[in-house]
Amino acid sequence: MKMKLPKMSAQLITHIAMLVALEIVLNRFAAINTQYLKIAFNFIPIVVCAIIYGPLWAAVTWSIADIIGAVFLNTVGGAYFPGFTVTLALAGMVYGFFLHRKTVKPWHIIAAVLIYSLILSYLLNTIWISMVYGTPMAVLFVSRLVQLVCNIVFQSIMIPLLLTTIRKVPQLNRLAVSVHSAE
């Protein structure tokens, strides 16, 4: 599947900026945090970006949001760690690769959610957390299992709803169609 970047425009920059802001708010202020579980809705603006603009813009959007959030709104303390940004950039690429298409099939959604959840969030982020905090990886893998399962279920439900919403909202559908037709 050959993908081109949408033409850089004021509209594109504005949409990316709004999605970055929404991701920061959802991640830093609207997430539910417990000692062992974080339920966040911050993937939603990135999935919307991936569906409409594709893998590169989804990666850029999540990277910018993570850097701004980590540097200016750090809620956990500690220094900025770029490994998490790399993970989120890869996640944006994964979502864009599987969801930026005229027809998204159920297996596209399942593949995107499983690659993000198992490889990027569970495996790679566990490595980063272990490096940053010095917690043994075995302990982290066990403690992050509940979050992994919740993440897979939640995203598997939400992404089809987002796809349906984008198709039903005329402005979003026109935007998605115009980006696809420009490719």
Rosetta constraint file for C-alpha pairs under 8 A:
AtomPair CA 3 CA 183 HARMONIC 6.41 0.50
AtomPair CA 4 CA 183 HARMONIC 5.36 0.50
AtomPair CA 5 CA 53 HARMONIC 7.61 0.50
AtomPair CA 5 CA 54 HARMONIC 7.70 0.50
AtomPair CA 5 CA 56 HARMONIC 7.68 0.50
AtomPair CA 5 CA 183 HARMONIC 7.42 0.50
AtomPair CA 6 CA 53 HARMONIC 6.69 0.50
AtomPair CA 6 CA 179 HARMONIC 6.17 0.50
AtomPair CA 6 CA 182 HARMONIC 7.11 0.50
AtomPair CA 6 CA 183 HARMONIC 7.32 0.50
AtomPair CA 7 CA 12 HARMONIC 8.00 0.50
AtomPair CA 8 CA 12 HARMONIC 6.26 0.50
AtomPair CA 8 CA 13 HARMONIC 7.35 0.50
AtomPair CA 9 CA 13 HARMONIC 6.32 0.50
AtomPair CA 10 CA 14 HARMONIC 6.02 0.50
AtomPair CA 11 CA 15 HARMONIC 6.12 0.50
AtomPair CA 12 CA 16 HARMONIC 6.13 0.50
AtomPair CA 13 CA 17 HARMONIC 6.06 0.50
AtomPair CA 14 CA 18 HARMONIC 6.17 0.50
AtomPair CA 15 CA 19 HARMONIC 6.18 0.50
AtomPair CA 16 CA 20 HARMONIC 6.07 0.50
AtomPair CA 16 CA 49 HARMONIC 7.57 0.50
AtomPair CA 16 CA 57 HARMONIC 7.85 0.50
AtomPair CA 16 CA 61 HARMONIC 6.28 0.50
AtomPair CA 17 CA 21 HARMONIC 6.19 0.50
AtomPair CA 17 CA 61 HARMONIC 7.93 0.50
AtomPair CA 18 CA 22 HARMONIC 6.11 0.50
AtomPair CA 19 CA 23 HARMONIC 6.04 0.50
AtomPair CA 19 CA 45 HARMONIC 5.37 0.50
AtomPair CA 19 CA 46 HARMONIC 7.13 0.50
AtomPair CA 19 CA 49 HARMONIC 7.35 0.50
AtomPair CA 19 CA 61 HARMONIC 7.18 0.50
AtomPair CA 20 CA 24 HARMONIC 6.28 0.50
AtomPair CA 20 CA 45 HARMONIC 7.64 0.50
AtomPair CA 20 CA 61 HARMONIC 5.82 0.50
AtomPair CA 20 CA 62 HARMONIC 6.94 0.50
AtomPair CA 20 CA 64 HARMONIC 6.89 0.50
AtomPair CA 20 CA 65 HARMONIC 4.99 0.50
AtomPair CA 21 CA 25 HARMONIC 6.29 0.50
AtomPair CA 21 CA 65 HARMONIC 7.10 0.50
AtomPair CA 22 CA 26 HARMONIC 6.06 0.50
AtomPair CA 22 CA 42 HARMONIC 7.60 0.50
AtomPair CA 22 CA 45 HARMONIC 6.63 0.50
AtomPair CA 23 CA 27 HARMONIC 5.90 0.50
AtomPair CA 23 CA 42 HARMONIC 4.80 0.50
AtomPair CA 23 CA 43 HARMONIC 7.23 0.50
AtomPair CA 23 CA 44 HARMONIC 7.67 0.50
AtomPair CA 23 CA 45 HARMONIC 5.96 0.50
AtomPair CA 23 CA 46 HARMONIC 7.40 0.50
AtomPair CA 23 CA 62 HARMONIC 7.71 0.50
AtomPair CA 23 CA 65 HARMONIC 6.46 0.50
AtomPair CA 24 CA 28 HARMONIC 5.70 0.50
AtomPair CA 24 CA 29 HARMONIC 7.72 0.50
AtomPair CA 24 CA 42 HARMONIC 7.24 0.50
AtomPair CA 24 CA 65 HARMONIC 5.91 0.50
AtomPair CA 24 CA 66 HARMONIC 7.49 0.50
AtomPair CA 24 CA 68 HARMONIC 7.97 0.50
AtomPair CA 24 CA 69 HARMONIC 5.98 0.50
AtomPair CA 25 CA 29 HARMONIC 5.27 0.50
AtomPair CA 25 CA 30 HARMONIC 6.43 0.50
AtomPair CA 25 CA 42 HARMONIC 7.91 0.50
AtomPair CA 26 CA 30 HARMONIC 4.69 0.50
AtomPair CA 26 CA 31 HARMONIC 6.16 0.50
AtomPair CA 26 CA 40 HARMONIC 6.70 0.50
AtomPair CA 26 CA 41 HARMONIC 5.72 0.50
AtomPair CA 26 CA 42 HARMONIC 4.95 0.50
AtomPair CA 27 CA 31 HARMONIC 5.51 0.50
AtomPair CA 27 CA 40 HARMONIC 5.85 0.50
AtomPair CA 27 CA 41 HARMONIC 6.70 0.50
AtomPair CA 27 CA 42 HARMONIC 5.00 0.50
AtomPair CA 28 CA 69 HARMONIC 7.28 0.50
AtomPair CA 28 CA 73 HARMONIC 7.41 0.50
AtomPair CA 28 CA 75 HARMONIC 7.30 0.50
AtomPair CA 30 CA 40 HARMONIC 7.06 0.50
AtomPair CA 30 CA 41 HARMONIC 7.63 0.50
AtomPair CA 31 CA 38 HARMONIC 6.81 0.50
AtomPair CA 31 CA 39 HARMONIC 5.70 0.50
AtomPair CA 31 CA 40 HARMONIC 4.40 0.50
AtomPair CA 31 CA 41 HARMONIC 6.77 0.50
AtomPair CA 32 CA 37 HARMONIC 7.98 0.50
AtomPair CA 32 CA 38 HARMONIC 5.61 0.50
AtomPair CA 32 CA 39 HARMONIC 5.03 0.50
AtomPair CA 32 CA 40 HARMONIC 6.33 0.50
AtomPair CA 33 CA 37 HARMONIC 6.04 0.50
AtomPair CA 33 CA 38 HARMONIC 4.51 0.50
AtomPair CA 33 CA 39 HARMONIC 6.51 0.50
AtomPair CA 34 CA 38 HARMONIC 6.16 0.50
AtomPair CA 36 CA 143 HARMONIC 6.30 0.50
AtomPair CA 36 CA 144 HARMONIC 6.82 0.50
AtomPair CA 36 CA 147 HARMONIC 7.62 0.50
AtomPair CA 37 CA 144 HARMONIC 7.34 0.50
AtomPair CA 37 CA 146 HARMONIC 7.17 0.50
AtomPair CA 37 CA 147 HARMONIC 5.46 0.50
AtomPair CA 38 CA 147 HARMONIC 6.87 0.50
AtomPair CA 39 CA 147 HARMONIC 7.72 0.50
AtomPair CA 39 CA 151 HARMONIC 7.72 0.50
AtomPair CA 42 CA 46 HARMONIC 7.33 0.50
AtomPair CA 43 CA 47 HARMONIC 6.06 0.50
AtomPair CA 44 CA 48 HARMONIC 6.22 0.50
AtomPair CA 44 CA 159 HARMONIC 7.93 0.50
AtomPair CA 44 CA 162 HARMONIC 7.92 0.50
AtomPair CA 45 CA 49 HARMONIC 6.09 0.50
AtomPair CA 46 CA 50 HARMONIC 6.00 0.50
AtomPair CA 46 CA 58 HARMONIC 5.68 0.50
AtomPair CA 46 CA 61 HARMONIC 6.97 0.50
AtomPair CA 46 CA 62 HARMONIC 6.45 0.50
AtomPair CA 46 CA 92 HARMONIC 6.65 0.50
AtomPair CA 47 CA 51 HARMONIC 6.03 0.50
AtomPair CA 47 CA 58 HARMONIC 7.41 0.50
AtomPair CA 47 CA 92 HARMONIC 7.63 0.50
AtomPair CA 47 CA 95 HARMONIC 6.35 0.50
AtomPair CA 47 CA 96 HARMONIC 7.53 0.50
AtomPair CA 47 CA 99 HARMONIC 7.88 0.50
AtomPair CA 47 CA 159 HARMONIC 7.41 0.50
AtomPair CA 48 CA 52 HARMONIC 6.20 0.50
AtomPair CA 48 CA 162 HARMONIC 7.20 0.50
AtomPair CA 49 CA 53 HARMONIC 5.46 0.50
AtomPair CA 49 CA 54 HARMONIC 6.83 0.50
AtomPair CA 49 CA 57 HARMONIC 6.91 0.50
AtomPair CA 49 CA 58 HARMONIC 5.35 0.50
AtomPair CA 49 CA 61 HARMONIC 7.77 0.50
AtomPair CA 49 CA 96 HARMONIC 7.90 0.50
AtomPair CA 50 CA 54 HARMONIC 4.46 0.50
AtomPair CA 50 CA 55 HARMONIC 5.67 0.50
AtomPair CA 50 CA 57 HARMONIC 7.00 0.50
AtomPair CA 50 CA 58 HARMONIC 4.90 0.50
AtomPair CA 50 CA 92 HARMONIC 6.69 0.50
AtomPair CA 50 CA 93 HARMONIC 7.80 0.50
AtomPair CA 50 CA 95 HARMONIC 5.81 0.50
AtomPair CA 50 CA 96 HARMONIC 4.16 0.50
AtomPair CA 50 CA 97 HARMONIC 7.85 0.50
AtomPair CA 50 CA 99 HARMONIC 6.44 0.50
AtomPair CA 50 CA 100 HARMONIC 5.91 0.50
AtomPair CA 51 CA 95 HARMONIC 7.75 0.50
AtomPair CA 51 CA 96 HARMONIC 6.20 0.50
AtomPair CA 51 CA 99 HARMONIC 5.15 0.50
AtomPair CA 51 CA 100 HARMONIC 4.38 0.50
AtomPair CA 51 CA 101 HARMONIC 7.26 0.50
AtomPair CA 51 CA 163 HARMONIC 7.74 0.50
AtomPair CA 51 CA 176 HARMONIC 7.38 0.50
AtomPair CA 52 CA 100 HARMONIC 6.37 0.50
AtomPair CA 52 CA 175 HARMONIC 7.08 0.50
AtomPair CA 52 CA 176 HARMONIC 4.69 0.50
AtomPair CA 52 CA 179 HARMONIC 6.82 0.50
AtomPair CA 52 CA 180 HARMONIC 7.98 0.50
AtomPair CA 53 CA 57 HARMONIC 5.98 0.50
AtomPair CA 53 CA 58 HARMONIC 7.09 0.50
AtomPair CA 53 CA 96 HARMONIC 7.69 0.50
AtomPair CA 53 CA 100 HARMONIC 7.07 0.50
AtomPair CA 53 CA 176 HARMONIC 7.46 0.50
AtomPair CA 53 CA 179 HARMONIC 6.76 0.50
AtomPair CA 54 CA 58 HARMONIC 6.22 0.50
AtomPair CA 54 CA 93 HARMONIC 7.71 0.50
AtomPair CA 54 CA 96 HARMONIC 4.45 0.50
AtomPair CA 54 CA 97 HARMONIC 6.80 0.50
AtomPair CA 54 CA 99 HARMONIC 7.73 0.50
AtomPair CA 54 CA 100 HARMONIC 5.13 0.50
AtomPair CA 55 CA 59 HARMONIC 6.09 0.50
AtomPair CA 55 CA 92 HARMONIC 5.84 0.50
AtomPair CA 55 CA 93 HARMONIC 4.12 0.50
AtomPair CA 55 CA 94 HARMONIC 6.76 0.50
AtomPair CA 55 CA 95 HARMONIC 6.63 0.50
AtomPair CA 55 CA 96 HARMONIC 3.64 0.50
AtomPair CA 55 CA 97 HARMONIC 5.50 0.50
AtomPair CA 55 CA 100 HARMONIC 7.42 0.50
AtomPair CA 56 CA 60 HARMONIC 6.14 0.50
AtomPair CA 56 CA 92 HARMONIC 7.31 0.50
AtomPair CA 56 CA 93 HARMONIC 6.05 0.50
AtomPair CA 56 CA 96 HARMONIC 7.36 0.50
AtomPair CA 57 CA 61 HARMONIC 5.87 0.50
AtomPair CA 57 CA 92 HARMONIC 7.75 0.50
AtomPair CA 58 CA 62 HARMONIC 6.18 0.50
AtomPair CA 58 CA 89 HARMONIC 7.49 0.50
AtomPair CA 58 CA 92 HARMONIC 4.51 0.50
AtomPair CA 58 CA 93 HARMONIC 6.39 0.50
AtomPair CA 58 CA 95 HARMONIC 7.65 0.50
AtomPair CA 58 CA 96 HARMONIC 6.41 0.50
AtomPair CA 59 CA 63 HARMONIC 6.05 0.50
AtomPair CA 59 CA 88 HARMONIC 6.86 0.50
AtomPair CA 59 CA 89 HARMONIC 4.09 0.50
AtomPair CA 59 CA 90 HARMONIC 6.44 0.50
AtomPair CA 59 CA 91 HARMONIC 6.93 0.50
AtomPair CA 59 CA 92 HARMONIC 4.08 0.50
AtomPair CA 59 CA 93 HARMONIC 5.40 0.50
AtomPair CA 60 CA 64 HARMONIC 6.07 0.50
AtomPair CA 60 CA 89 HARMONIC 6.54 0.50
AtomPair CA 60 CA 92 HARMONIC 7.69 0.50
AtomPair CA 61 CA 65 HARMONIC 6.15 0.50
AtomPair CA 61 CA 92 HARMONIC 7.90 0.50
AtomPair CA 62 CA 66 HARMONIC 6.01 0.50
AtomPair CA 62 CA 85 HARMONIC 7.74 0.50
AtomPair CA 62 CA 88 HARMONIC 5.91 0.50
AtomPair CA 62 CA 89 HARMONIC 6.08 0.50
AtomPair CA 62 CA 92 HARMONIC 6.58 0.50
AtomPair CA 63 CA 67 HARMONIC 6.17 0.50
AtomPair CA 63 CA 85 HARMONIC 5.44 0.50
AtomPair CA 63 CA 86 HARMONIC 7.46 0.50
AtomPair CA 63 CA 88 HARMONIC 6.24 0.50
AtomPair CA 63 CA 89 HARMONIC 5.50 0.50
AtomPair CA 64 CA 68 HARMONIC 6.12 0.50
AtomPair CA 65 CA 69 HARMONIC 5.90 0.50
AtomPair CA 66 CA 70 HARMONIC 5.83 0.50
AtomPair CA 66 CA 84 HARMONIC 8.00 0.50
AtomPair CA 66 CA 85 HARMONIC 6.10 0.50
AtomPair CA 66 CA 88 HARMONIC 7.81 0.50
AtomPair CA 67 CA 71 HARMONIC 5.91 0.50
AtomPair CA 67 CA 80 HARMONIC 7.79 0.50
AtomPair CA 67 CA 85 HARMONIC 7.02 0.50
AtomPair CA 68 CA 72 HARMONIC 5.69 0.50
AtomPair CA 68 CA 73 HARMONIC 7.24 0.50
AtomPair CA 69 CA 73 HARMONIC 4.83 0.50
AtomPair CA 69 CA 74 HARMONIC 6.24 0.50
AtomPair CA 70 CA 74 HARMONIC 4.75 0.50
AtomPair CA 70 CA 75 HARMONIC 7.96 0.50
AtomPair CA 70 CA 80 HARMONIC 5.87 0.50
AtomPair CA 71 CA 79 HARMONIC 7.93 0.50
AtomPair CA 71 CA 80 HARMONIC 6.23 0.50
AtomPair CA 74 CA 78 HARMONIC 7.89 0.50
AtomPair CA 81 CA 85 HARMONIC 7.60 0.50
AtomPair CA 81 CA 132 HARMONIC 7.84 0.50
AtomPair CA 82 CA 86 HARMONIC 6.35 0.50
AtomPair CA 83 CA 87 HARMONIC 6.35 0.50
AtomPair CA 83 CA 125 HARMONIC 7.92 0.50
AtomPair CA 83 CA 128 HARMONIC 6.31 0.50
AtomPair CA 84 CA 88 HARMONIC 6.29 0.50
AtomPair CA 84 CA 125 HARMONIC 6.63 0.50
AtomPair CA 84 CA 128 HARMONIC 7.01 0.50
AtomPair CA 85 CA 89 HARMONIC 6.09 0.50
AtomPair CA 86 CA 90 HARMONIC 6.19 0.50
AtomPair CA 87 CA 91 HARMONIC 6.15 0.50
AtomPair CA 87 CA 120 HARMONIC 5.96 0.50
AtomPair CA 87 CA 121 HARMONIC 7.42 0.50
AtomPair CA 87 CA 124 HARMONIC 6.98 0.50
AtomPair CA 87 CA 125 HARMONIC 7.10 0.50
AtomPair CA 88 CA 92 HARMONIC 6.16 0.50
AtomPair CA 89 CA 93 HARMONIC 6.35 0.50
AtomPair CA 90 CA 94 HARMONIC 6.20 0.50
AtomPair CA 90 CA 120 HARMONIC 7.67 0.50
AtomPair CA 91 CA 95 HARMONIC 6.17 0.50
AtomPair CA 91 CA 116 HARMONIC 5.74 0.50
AtomPair CA 91 CA 120 HARMONIC 6.89 0.50
AtomPair CA 92 CA 96 HARMONIC 6.01 0.50
AtomPair CA 93 CA 97 HARMONIC 5.94 0.50
AtomPair CA 94 CA 98 HARMONIC 6.33 0.50
AtomPair CA 94 CA 112 HARMONIC 6.00 0.50
AtomPair CA 94 CA 115 HARMONIC 7.45 0.50
AtomPair CA 94 CA 116 HARMONIC 7.09 0.50
AtomPair CA 95 CA 99 HARMONIC 5.69 0.50
AtomPair CA 95 CA 100 HARMONIC 7.72 0.50
AtomPair CA 95 CA 112 HARMONIC 5.57 0.50
AtomPair CA 95 CA 113 HARMONIC 7.93 0.50
AtomPair CA 96 CA 100 HARMONIC 5.13 0.50
AtomPair CA 98 CA 104 HARMONIC 7.58 0.50
AtomPair CA 98 CA 108 HARMONIC 5.21 0.50
AtomPair CA 98 CA 109 HARMONIC 6.90 0.50
AtomPair CA 98 CA 111 HARMONIC 7.48 0.50
AtomPair CA 98 CA 112 HARMONIC 6.01 0.50
AtomPair CA 99 CA 104 HARMONIC 6.07 0.50
AtomPair CA 99 CA 108 HARMONIC 6.67 0.50
AtomPair CA 99 CA 109 HARMONIC 7.02 0.50
AtomPair CA 99 CA 112 HARMONIC 7.83 0.50
AtomPair CA 100 CA 104 HARMONIC 7.79 0.50
AtomPair CA 101 CA 180 HARMONIC 7.51 0.50
AtomPair CA 102 CA 177 HARMONIC 7.97 0.50
AtomPair CA 102 CA 180 HARMONIC 7.13 0.50
AtomPair CA 104 CA 108 HARMONIC 6.16 0.50
AtomPair CA 104 CA 109 HARMONIC 7.44 0.50
AtomPair CA 105 CA 109 HARMONIC 6.92 0.50
AtomPair CA 106 CA 110 HARMONIC 6.31 0.50
AtomPair CA 107 CA 111 HARMONIC 5.89 0.50
AtomPair CA 108 CA 112 HARMONIC 6.14 0.50
AtomPair CA 109 CA 113 HARMONIC 6.12 0.50
AtomPair CA 109 CA 156 HARMONIC 7.00 0.50
AtomPair CA 109 CA 159 HARMONIC 7.14 0.50
AtomPair CA 109 CA 160 HARMONIC 7.61 0.50
AtomPair CA 110 CA 114 HARMONIC 5.99 0.50
AtomPair CA 110 CA 156 HARMONIC 6.79 0.50
AtomPair CA 111 CA 115 HARMONIC 5.96 0.50
AtomPair CA 112 CA 116 HARMONIC 6.06 0.50
AtomPair CA 113 CA 117 HARMONIC 5.81 0.50
AtomPair CA 113 CA 152 HARMONIC 6.25 0.50
AtomPair CA 113 CA 155 HARMONIC 6.62 0.50
AtomPair CA 113 CA 156 HARMONIC 6.69 0.50
AtomPair CA 114 CA 118 HARMONIC 5.55 0.50
AtomPair CA 114 CA 119 HARMONIC 7.57 0.50
AtomPair CA 114 CA 152 HARMONIC 6.87 0.50
AtomPair CA 115 CA 119 HARMONIC 5.35 0.50
AtomPair CA 115 CA 120 HARMONIC 6.67 0.50
AtomPair CA 116 CA 120 HARMONIC 4.95 0.50
AtomPair CA 116 CA 121 HARMONIC 5.99 0.50
AtomPair CA 117 CA 121 HARMONIC 4.98 0.50
AtomPair CA 117 CA 122 HARMONIC 5.90 0.50
AtomPair CA 117 CA 148 HARMONIC 6.34 0.50
AtomPair CA 117 CA 151 HARMONIC 6.84 0.50
AtomPair CA 117 CA 152 HARMONIC 6.39 0.50
AtomPair CA 118 CA 122 HARMONIC 5.00 0.50
AtomPair CA 118 CA 123 HARMONIC 6.26 0.50
AtomPair CA 118 CA 148 HARMONIC 7.29 0.50
AtomPair CA 119 CA 123 HARMONIC 5.02 0.50
AtomPair CA 119 CA 124 HARMONIC 6.30 0.50
AtomPair CA 120 CA 124 HARMONIC 4.92 0.50
AtomPair CA 120 CA 125 HARMONIC 6.40 0.50
AtomPair CA 121 CA 125 HARMONIC 5.07 0.50
AtomPair CA 121 CA 126 HARMONIC 7.24 0.50
AtomPair CA 121 CA 148 HARMONIC 7.94 0.50
AtomPair CA 122 CA 126 HARMONIC 5.79 0.50
AtomPair CA 122 CA 141 HARMONIC 7.45 0.50
AtomPair CA 122 CA 144 HARMONIC 7.15 0.50
AtomPair CA 122 CA 148 HARMONIC 6.54 0.50
AtomPair CA 123 CA 127 HARMONIC 6.41 0.50
AtomPair CA 124 CA 128 HARMONIC 6.41 0.50
AtomPair CA 125 CA 129 HARMONIC 6.02 0.50
AtomPair CA 126 CA 130 HARMONIC 6.08 0.50
AtomPair CA 126 CA 137 HARMONIC 6.71 0.50
AtomPair CA 126 CA 140 HARMONIC 6.44 0.50
AtomPair CA 126 CA 141 HARMONIC 6.86 0.50
AtomPair CA 127 CA 131 HARMONIC 6.20 0.50
AtomPair CA 127 CA 137 HARMONIC 6.79 0.50
AtomPair CA 128 CA 132 HARMONIC 6.07 0.50
AtomPair CA 129 CA 133 HARMONIC 5.86 0.50
AtomPair CA 129 CA 134 HARMONIC 7.52 0.50
AtomPair CA 129 CA 135 HARMONIC 7.32 0.50
AtomPair CA 130 CA 134 HARMONIC 4.94 0.50
AtomPair CA 130 CA 135 HARMONIC 4.82 0.50
AtomPair CA 130 CA 136 HARMONIC 6.04 0.50
AtomPair CA 130 CA 137 HARMONIC 5.78 0.50
AtomPair CA 130 CA 140 HARMONIC 7.52 0.50
AtomPair CA 131 CA 135 HARMONIC 7.57 0.50
AtomPair CA 135 CA 139 HARMONIC 7.19 0.50
AtomPair CA 135 CA 140 HARMONIC 7.02 0.50
AtomPair CA 136 CA 140 HARMONIC 6.57 0.50
AtomPair CA 137 CA 141 HARMONIC 6.02 0.50
AtomPair CA 138 CA 142 HARMONIC 6.46 0.50
AtomPair CA 139 CA 143 HARMONIC 6.22 0.50
AtomPair CA 140 CA 144 HARMONIC 5.87 0.50
AtomPair CA 141 CA 145 HARMONIC 6.39 0.50
AtomPair CA 144 CA 148 HARMONIC 6.21 0.50
AtomPair CA 145 CA 149 HARMONIC 6.35 0.50
AtomPair CA 146 CA 150 HARMONIC 6.18 0.50
AtomPair CA 147 CA 151 HARMONIC 5.89 0.50
AtomPair CA 148 CA 152 HARMONIC 6.25 0.50
AtomPair CA 149 CA 153 HARMONIC 6.27 0.50
AtomPair CA 150 CA 154 HARMONIC 5.92 0.50
AtomPair CA 151 CA 155 HARMONIC 5.92 0.50
AtomPair CA 152 CA 156 HARMONIC 5.93 0.50
AtomPair CA 153 CA 157 HARMONIC 6.37 0.50
AtomPair CA 154 CA 158 HARMONIC 6.12 0.50
AtomPair CA 155 CA 159 HARMONIC 5.76 0.50
AtomPair CA 156 CA 160 HARMONIC 7.14 0.50
AtomPair CA 157 CA 161 HARMONIC 6.82 0.50
AtomPair CA 158 CA 162 HARMONIC 6.16 0.50
AtomPair CA 159 CA 163 HARMONIC 6.21 0.50
AtomPair CA 160 CA 164 HARMONIC 6.16 0.50
AtomPair CA 161 CA 165 HARMONIC 6.07 0.50
AtomPair CA 162 CA 166 HARMONIC 6.09 0.50
AtomPair CA 163 CA 167 HARMONIC 6.33 0.50
AtomPair CA 164 CA 168 HARMONIC 6.21 0.50
AtomPair CA 165 CA 169 HARMONIC 6.00 0.50
AtomPair CA 166 CA 170 HARMONIC 7.83 0.50
AtomPair CA 166 CA 172 HARMONIC 5.35 0.50
AtomPair CA 166 CA 173 HARMONIC 5.45 0.50
AtomPair CA 166 CA 176 HARMONIC 7.99 0.50
AtomPair CA 167 CA 172 HARMONIC 7.05 0.50
AtomPair CA 167 CA 173 HARMONIC 4.90 0.50
AtomPair CA 168 CA 173 HARMONIC 6.82 0.50
AtomPair CA 169 CA 173 HARMONIC 6.00 0.50
AtomPair CA 170 CA 174 HARMONIC 5.99 0.50
AtomPair CA 171 CA 175 HARMONIC 6.18 0.50
AtomPair CA 172 CA 176 HARMONIC 6.11 0.50
AtomPair CA 173 CA 177 HARMONIC 5.99 0.50
AtomPair CA 174 CA 178 HARMONIC 5.91 0.50
AtomPair CA 175 CA 179 HARMONIC 6.21 0.50
AtomPair CA 176 CA 180 HARMONIC 6.22 0.50
AtomPair CA 177 CA 181 HARMONIC 6.02 0.50
AtomPair CA 178 CA 182 HARMONIC 6.12 0.50
AtomPair CA 179 CA 183 HARMONIC 6.61 0.50
